[in-house]
Amino acid sequence: MKKILLLCTGILFLIAGVTAYQVYLYAPSDLTVGMPLVVNGTTTFGIGTPIDVVLYQQVTTSTEIERTVAYVQSDNTFRVIFDTTDLTPGTYKVEIPASGTGDSITMRQVRLVERSDELSLSSPIAQALPGPLLVAGQIPADINTGVQIIVIEADNSIFFGPAYVGTDSQGRFNISVPVSQPGDYDVSFTDADGYIRTQTFRVTGGSAQASAETISPVAAVSALGIASREDPVYFTVQPSGNGPLTITTSATSDWIVEYTDADGNRNTLHEQGGAVSPDIVINDTGTPLYFKVYPDKYSVTDDISISATNADSIDVSGNPPAAFGQAQLPSQQVPVTQSPLGAETGIAAAGIAMLCLHFLVRRP
């Protein structure tokens, strides 16, 4: 009887070991220094399970930079955010040590790039009241396009923006932001390729009435989203009625763009390589235009920005608009469930348990 008990116990433990937990980690492949590194994940671990997520710098060896704990939410997801402000450009990785088995993805490589030298400022860093805060500069790579500006107060609240400011034929721009109180104002700059950098302006002097001067009218707007092969991002562009629209996407990844034209036809644009940012020109009919964007590579999850001239607005959504019908992903994502053998092994375990019980009952 002891032999039978040992045999049954061993088989049950063997079957229990087949049922594995999966963990899938997602992070952008490229990120500008200063932007928050957002790491998302899905798992079959239970709600409230703590998961260690570690950020390493990779040079000749891996050096741990920061370690944080995420907790599994009710929808089986988790998220952590790492601050990259003081990190140097280079190759990093985010990893969940010793978690998950089978087809789990527990490590992602991230390349931090420095873009601050792409922008030069011509307005003084220290300015005095009364008068607006003048923000002026040049981005030589952004000719006849624009830059998005956000002004943040000392308490980290948004004071002004996001506002899209057009650039001229030499990439120059300027904007006057109404301010009435002295203090430090952080101004962030983002273009079609993503975040560039943040500059702190110091305003001194007494109180003053906010200037009536505002942004000069521009013929371009932009929006930013995050897309993967499994989760495309959708943009809705509202034409302004001032002429044909020119649509430009960022060139950080090898993007595939599906869009509707003025006649409602669906088109696909795929410029391979990711080093170019092709323009899409569409005649303005006054009706909204829809864009579906996702990377060519299944391993990529990245920021994607889209800018449009002669447009009033661009809305971003993770849900497909009616123009694209029901959500039809480029590939079917593997369901985040327990091991495919889970159901079969559970049934097998129950059967073997009954068999063992049968032998034990019958044995004199």
C-alpha positions in Angstrom: 0.0 0.0 0.0 2.9 2.4 0.7 4.2 1.8 -2.8 0.9 2.7 -4.3 0.6 5.8 -2.1 4.1 6.9 -3.2 3.4 6.2 -6.8 0.1 8.2 -6.8 1.6 11.1 -4.9 4.5 11.3 -7.3 2.3 11.3 -10.3 0.1 14.0 -8.9 3.1 16.2 -8.2 4.4 15.6 -11.7 1.1 16.6 -13.2 0.8 19.7 -11.0 4.2 20.8 -12.2 3.1 20.8 -15.8 0.6 23.6 -15.1 2.7 26.7 -15.5 2.3 30.4 -15.0 2.9 32.8 -17.9 4.2 36.4 -17.7 4.4 38.7 -20.8 6.4 42.0 -20.5 6.0 45.0 -22.9 8.3 48.1 -23.1 9.2 50.5 -25.9 12.3 49.6 -27.9 13.5 53.2 -28.1 12.9 56.1 -25.7 14.3 59.6 -25.3 16.2 60.3 -22.1 13.9 62.2 -19.7 10.7 60.4 -20.8 9.1 58.0 -18.3 9.8 54.3 -19.1 6.4 52.7 -18.9 6.6 48.9 -18.5 3.3 46.9 -18.9 2.7 43.3 -18.4 0.1 40.5 -18.4 0.2 37.3 -16.4 -1.8 34.3 -15.2 -0.6 34.9 -11.6 -3.4 35.7 -9.2 -4.7 39.1 -8.3 -2.4 40.9 -5.9 0.6 38.8 -6.6 3.8 40.9 -6.2 6.1 40.9 -9.2 9.7 42.2 -9.2 10.6 44.4 -12.2 14.3 45.4 -12.6 15.9 48.0 -14.8 19.5 47.2 -15.9 22.0 49.1 -17.8 23.9 46.9 -20.4 27.5 47.8 -21.2 29.9 44.9 -21.0 27.9 43.5 -18.1 24.4 44.2 -16.7 24.2 46.7 -13.9 21.1 47.0 -11.8 19.7 50.6 -11.9 16.4 50.3 -10.1 14.1 47.6 -8.8 10.4 48.0 -8.1 7.4 45.8 -7.2 4.2 45.7 -9.3 1.0 44.0 -8.1 -1.3 42.1 -10.4 -4.6 43.9 -11.0 -8.0 42.4 -11.4 -7.6 42.3 -15.2 -4.4 40.3 -14.8 -2.2 43.2 -15.8 0.5 45.1 -14.0 2.5 48.3 -14.7 5.7 50.0 -13.4 7.2 53.3 -14.4 11.0 54.1 -14.3 12.3 57.7 -14.3 15.0 58.1 -17.0 15.8 61.8 -16.3 19.3 61.1 -14.9 20.2 58.1 -17.0 22.8 58.3 -19.8 22.0 57.3 -23.4 22.7 53.6 -24.2 21.2 50.1 -24.0 19.1 49.0 -21.1 16.8 46.1 -20.3 13.8 45.6 -18.1 13.4 42.1 -16.7 11.4 40.0 -14.3 13.9 37.6 -12.7 12.9 34.0 -12.4 9.1 34.4 -13.1 7.0 32.5 -15.5 7.7 29.4 -17.7 7.0 28.1 -21.2 6.5 30.9 -23.7 6.7 33.7 -21.2 8.4 37.0 -22.2 10.2 38.3 -19.1 12.8 40.6 -20.6 12.7 43.6 -23.0 15.6 45.6 -24.3 15.3 49.4 -24.4 17.6 51.9 -26.1 17.7 55.4 -24.5 18.6 58.2 -26.9 19.6 61.8 -26.3 17.8 64.4 -28.4 18.4 67.6 -26.4 21.0 68.9 -28.9 18.5 68.8 -31.7 16.8 71.9 -30.3 18.4 75.3 -29.7 16.6 78.1 -27.8 17.0 81.8 -28.8 14.7 83.2 -26.0 16.3 84.0 -22.7 16.0 81.4 -19.9 15.4 84.2 -17.3 12.6 86.7 -18.1 10.8 89.4 -16.1 7.3 90.5 -15.6 5.2 92.3 -16.9 4.8 90.5 -20.2 4.3 87.0 -21.5 6.9 84.2 -21.4 8.6 84.1 -24.7 9.6 80.6 -25.9 11.6 80.7 -29.2 14.1 78.4 -30.8 15.0 76.3 -33.8 14.8 72.6 -34.6 16.7 72.2 -37.9 15.2 68.8 -38.6 11.6 70.0 -38.3 11.3 72.2 -41.4 7.8 73.5 -42.2 6.3 71.2 -39.6 6.0 72.0 -35.9 6.6 71.2 -32.3 4.3 70.5 -29.4 4.9 72.6 -26.3 3.6 72.0 -22.7 4.3 74.4 -19.9 4.3 72.9 -16.4 4.3 74.9 -13.1 6.4 74.2 -10.0 3.6 72.0 -8.5 3.8 69.7 -11.6 0.4 70.9 -12.9 0.0 71.8 -16.6 -0.1 75.6 -16.9 -0.4 75.8 -20.7 -0.9 73.4 -23.6 -0.4 71.0 -25.1 -0.1 73.5 -28.0 1.2 72.9 -31.4 3.5 75.6 -32.8 4.4 75.7 -36.5 8.0 75.9 -37.7 9.2 77.8 -40.7 11.5 76.8 -43.6 14.5 76.8 -41.2 12.8 75.0 -38.4 12.4 78.2 -36.3 9.4 78.7 -34.0 8.2 81.1 -31.3 5.3 81.4 -28.9 4.2 83.8 -26.2 2.7 82.2 -23.1 0.6 84.5 -20.9 1.9 84.5 -17.3 1.0 86.7 -14.4 3.1 85.3 -11.5 6.8 84.8 -11.1 8.2 81.4 -10.7 9.9 78.5 -12.5 8.1 77.1 -15.6 9.2 73.8 -17.2 8.6 73.8 -21.0 8.7 70.4 -22.7 9.2 70.0 -26.5 7.9 67.1 -28.6 7.9 66.7 -32.3 6.8 64.0 -34.7 9.7 61.7 -33.6 8.7 62.0 -30.0 10.0 63.9 -26.9 13.0 66.1 -27.3 13.8 67.7 -24.0 12.5 70.0 -21.2 13.8 73.5 -20.3 13.2 75.4 -17.2 12.4 79.1 -17.6 12.6 81.5 -14.6 10.1 84.4 -14.5 10.9 87.2 -12.0 9.2 90.5 -11.1 5.9 91.5 -9.7 2.4 90.6 -10.7 1.1 91.6 -14.1 -2.0 91.1 -16.2 -1.8 88.2 -18.5 -0.9 89.2 -22.0 -3.6 88.9 -24.6 -1.0 87.7 -27.1 -1.5 84.0 -27.9 -0.2 81.5 -30.4 -0.1 82.6 -34.0 -2.4 80.5 -36.1 -0.7 77.4 -37.5 -1.9 74.9 -40.0 -0.8 71.7 -38.2 -1.8 69.6 -35.3 -0.3 66.4 -33.8 -1.1 63.5 -31.5 0.9 60.7 -29.8 -0.1 57.1 -29.1 1.5 53.8 -28.2 1.1 50.9 -30.6 2.2 47.3 -31.0 1.4 44.6 -33.6 -1.3 43.2 -31.3 -2.7 46.6 -30.2 -2.8 49.2 -33.1 -3.5 52.8 -32.3 -6.3 54.7 -34.2 -6.2 58.4 -35.1 -9.2 60.4 -36.2 -8.2 63.6 -38.1 -10.7 66.4 -38.5 -9.9 68.6 -41.6 -10.0 72.4 -41.2 -11.3 73.1 -44.7 -8.3 75.1 -45.7 -7.1 72.7 -48.4 -5.5 69.2 -48.9 -4.2 67.5 -45.7 -0.6 66.3 -45.4 -0.2 63.5 -42.9 3.2 62.6 -41.5 4.0 59.8 -39.1 7.1 59.5 -36.9 9.9 57.4 -38.2 11.0 55.7 -34.9 9.8 52.3 -36.1 8.9 50.5 -39.3 5.2 51.5 -39.2 2.3 50.2 -41.3 -0.4 52.8 -41.8 -3.9 52.0 -42.9 -6.2 54.9 -43.7 -9.3 56.1 -45.4 -9.1 58.6 -48.2 -11.6 61.4 -49.3 -13.8 58.8 -51.1 -13.9 56.5 -48.0 -11.6 53.9 -49.6 -9.1 52.1 -47.4 -5.4 52.3 -48.2 -2.2 50.8 -46.8 1.2 52.5 -46.7 4.3 50.6 -45.6 7.7 52.2 -46.1 10.1 49.5 -44.9 13.1 50.3 -42.8 11.7 52.8 -40.4 14.2 55.5 -41.5 11.8 57.5 -43.5 8.6 59.3 -42.6 6.5 59.4 -45.8 3.8 62.0 -46.3 0.2 61.1 -47.1 -1.7 63.8 -49.0 -5.5 63.6 -49.0 -8.0 66.0 -50.5 -10.2 67.8 -47.9 -13.9 66.8 -48.1 -14.8 68.1 -44.7 -15.4 64.7 -43.3 -13.1 63.0 -40.7 -10.3 60.8 -41.9 -9.3 57.6 -40.0 -5.8 56.1 -39.5 -4.8 52.7 -38.1 -1.1 52.5 -37.2 1.0 49.5 -36.0 4.6 48.4 -36.3 5.8 45.8 -38.8 7.7 43.8 -36.2 5.8 41.7 -33.7 8.4 42.4 -31.0 8.0 46.2 -31.1 5.9 48.3 -28.8 6.6 52.0 -29.3 5.4 55.6 -29.4 3.9 56.7 -32.7 3.1 60.3 -33.4 1.1 61.7 -36.3 0.9 65.3 -37.5 -1.4 66.8 -40.0 -1.4 70.2 -41.8 -4.7 71.9 -42.6 -6.4 70.0 -39.8 -8.3 71.2 -36.7 -7.7 68.2 -34.4 -6.5 64.7 -34.1 -8.1 62.3 -31.6 -6.3 59.1 -30.4 -8.0 55.9 -29.4 -7.2 52.2 -28.8 -10.6 51.2 -30.2 -11.3 50.9 -33.9 -13.7 53.5 -35.5 -16.6 52.3 -37.6 -14.5 52.9 -40.7 -12.4 49.9 -39.8 -15.3 47.7 -38.6 -14.8 45.3 -35.7 -11.4 45.1 -34.1 -9.3 42.9 -36.4 -5.7 42.7 -35.2 -2.8 42.0 -37.6 -2.2 38.8 -35.6 -4.1 37.0 -32.9 -2.5 37.5 -29.6 -1.9 34.3 -27.6 -4.5 34.3 -24.8 -2.9 35.0 -21.4 -4.1 31.9 -19.7 -2.6 29.0 -17.8 -0.7 26.3 -19.7 -2.7 24.8 -22.6 -2.3 21.5 -20.8 -4.0 22.8 -17.7 -7.5 21.5 -18.4 -6.2 18.1 -19.6 -3.8 17.7 -16.7 -6.6 18.6 -14.2 -8.8 15.9 -15.6 -5.9 13.4 -15.6 -5.1 14.2 -12.0 -8.7 13.7 -11.0 -8.8 10.3 -12.8 -5.6 9.1 -11.3 -6.7 10.2 -7.8 -9.9 8.1 -8.3 -7.8 5.2 -9.5 -5.6 5.4 -6.4 -8.6 5.5 -4.2 -10.1 2.5 -5.9 -6.9 0.5 -5.2 -6.8 1.6 -1.6 -10.4 0.7 -1.0 -10.1 -2.8 -2.6 -6.8 -3.7 -0.9 -7.4 -5.9 2.2 
